[in-house]
């Protein structure tokens, strides 16, 4: 599986290197992250409406291998600083992910909301979890991706450019991550 993803990444890099417009260059990214800003790929984040400074930092971290995920490291390795800014600005203008059609399980929504308030997620990420500057939009992000990412911050296998998320996740029980991810993914 990992070799298949790496092969796809190499093929997409070759395609994007010869493309001229931003729409052509970003097409390989959107194949996984969603053409309309909302990912349909398991454990792959939606990029739509993401804050440009946050995206810029993440792309830089992938390019410099400060954040390691082989397909993204390969995709970003040939990008210039100007490319990183161009891609980040494009992503910020994409439509934000939409809330799922259903309202969500009321009990899970209540537990998730309580966790967001108790651990002050709504301070850094904004009350509507839309993010700001270098803090990501998490509202209506893919639930599977949120659960995976929050779990990685919890077990310290994912590090951000600072330790704030590890600190936030430390007191949250592993069993609570599912409700937290559920609430964030189903926000209205």
Secondary structure in CASP SS format (residue, H / E / C, confidence):
PFRMAT SS
TARGET T0000
AUTHOR 0000-0000-0000
METHOD secondary structure of the structure
MODEL  1
X C 1.00
X H 1.00
X H 1.00
X H 1.00
X H 1.00
X H 1.00
X H 1.00
X H 1.00
X H 1.00
X H 1.00
X H 1.00
X H 1.00
X H 1.00
X H 1.00
X H 1.00
X H 1.00
X H 1.00
X H 1.00
X C 1.00
X C 1.00
X C 1.00
X H 1.00
X H 1.00
X H 1.00
X H 1.00
X H 1.00
X H 1.00
X H 1.00
X H 1.00
X H 1.00
X H 1.00
X H 1.00
X H 1.00
X C 1.00
X C 1.00
X C 1.00
X C 1.00
X C 1.00
X C 1.00
X C 1.00
X C 1.00
X C 1.00
X C 1.00
X C 1.00
X C 1.00
X C 1.00
X C 1.00
X C 1.00
X C 1.00
X C 1.00
X C 1.00
X H 1.00
X H 1.00
X H 1.00
X H 1.00
X H 1.00
X H 1.00
X H 1.00
X H 1.00
X H 1.00
X H 1.00
X H 1.00
X H 1.00
X C 1.00
X C 1.00
X C 1.00
X C 1.00
X C 1.00
X C 1.00
X H 1.00
X H 1.00
X H 1.00
X H 1.00
X H 1.00
X H 1.00
X H 1.00
X C 1.00
X C 1.00
X C 1.00
X C 1.00
X H 1.00
X H 1.00
X H 1.00
X H 1.00
X H 1.00
X H 1.00
X H 1.00
X H 1.00
X H 1.00
X H 1.00
X H 1.00
X H 1.00
X H 1.00
X C 1.00
X C 1.00
X C 1.00
X C 1.00
X C 1.00
X C 1.00
X C 1.00
X C 1.00
X C 1.00
X C 1.00
X C 1.00
X C 1.00
X H 1.00
X H 1.00
X H 1.00
X H 1.00
X H 1.00
X H 1.00
X H 1.00
X H 1.00
X H 1.00
X H 1.00
X H 1.00
X H 1.00
X H 1.00
X C 1.00
X C 1.00
X H 1.00
X H 1.00
X H 1.00
X H 1.00
X C 1.00
X C 1.00
X C 1.00
X C 1.00
X C 1.00
X C 1.00
X C 1.00
X E 1.00
X C 1.00
X C 1.00
X E 1.00
X C 1.00
X C 1.00
X C 1.00
X C 1.00
X C 1.00
X C 1.00
X C 1.00
X H 1.00
X H 1.00
X H 1.00
X H 1.00
X H 1.00
X H 1.00
X H 1.00
X H 1.00
X H 1.00
X H 1.00
X H 1.00
X H 1.00
X C 1.00
X C 1.00
X C 1.00
X C 1.00
X C 1.00
X C 1.00
X C 1.00
X C 1.00
X C 1.00
X H 1.00
X H 1.00
X H 1.00
X H 1.00
X H 1.00
X H 1.00
X H 1.00
X C 1.00
X C 1.00
X C 1.00
X H 1.00
X H 1.00
X H 1.00
X H 1.00
X H 1.00
X H 1.00
X H 1.00
X H 1.00
X H 1.00
X H 1.00
X H 1.00
X H 1.00
X C 1.00
X C 1.00
X C 1.00
END
